[in-house]
Amino acid sequence: MKRLLLLVSILGIPFCARADDTTRMIEFKIAGGKTVACPTTDAGPLPAENGPYRVNVAGIALGRDADRKNAFLIFTFRLSVGSKGELKRVVVEDVSGESAVTLVDDRSPKVGAGTWKGNAAPLILSRKSTPWVFQNRPTIKVFRITVSAKNSADVVLFQPTWYPRQVKVGIVQFAKENGGPGS
């Protein structure tokens, strides 16, 4: 049995702009050598929005096995869904690397209180399975969220997230204290 302990990040870290922040479009390199432009402020990426959909959460949760043998990381996502259309499928991919990695493929999405929720499979925290966590520099992840609904064209949202070095140090410390390798 796995227990979820701590939500580390809502959209990576900064998610809301201060009144004095200037929004600008920043280009992010994604899988396949392409780039996407996403709204960002000095505080970080803003929530992706397109039509009736808005990203509320694109972040990570930390957890551990009940017997404390393994610490793990789970990518977690929340999407506001307008009243337009019934969802058929939601696919979330990490497009930060050379190729896209599917994290969530929900073929029977449920919407409750106007929100869809999805979690990726847990990843054991280790240098092999989550090498980016152990890098001594900030990490930017970009997620491609494709929403399919009945009677409408697919909607694609690109959501960057930012994980500063200090947050990653905390994740590694969590792993050390909770059964993961952390080294």
C-alpha positions, 0 to 999 in steps of 0.5 A: 500500500502506498501513502501520499504524503505531500503535495510539493508543487502546484504548477511547478511552483509559481502559479499566479501573477502579482498585479505588477508582473508583466505577462510575456510569451516565452518559447520552450523547446519541446520533444521533436525539436519544436518550440511552444510559446506560453504565457509567463511572468517573473513569478513563473508560468501562468495556467494554460487555457484554451476554450472551456479548459484551464490547467489548475494543477500540473505538479508533483506529489511525494509519497512513500510505501507504507513500510517506508522502503521506497519514496516516490514521486507522482505527477498530478494534474487538475483541469477546469472543464467548462460545461461545453461537451462531454469528455471522451479522453484526456492525455497528458504527456511530458514533452520536455525531453527528446521524445514525448512520454505519456504520463496519463491516458484517461480513456474514461474521464470523469468530471466532478464539480467542473474538474478533471483529475489525473495522476501518473503512475508513481516513480521511485525517487532515484537517479535512474528513474528521476535523474532531473530531481538530482541535477543541481540546477532548476528544471523546467518541465513542459506538459502537453495536455490533449482533451477530446470531447464529444462533438468538438475538435481536440484541444491541446494545452501546453503547460510549463512548470518550474522546479527550482533547485531548492525544491529539488533539494527538498525532494531528495531530502524527503527521499533520504528520510523516507526510504528512498535512495536519495543519492 
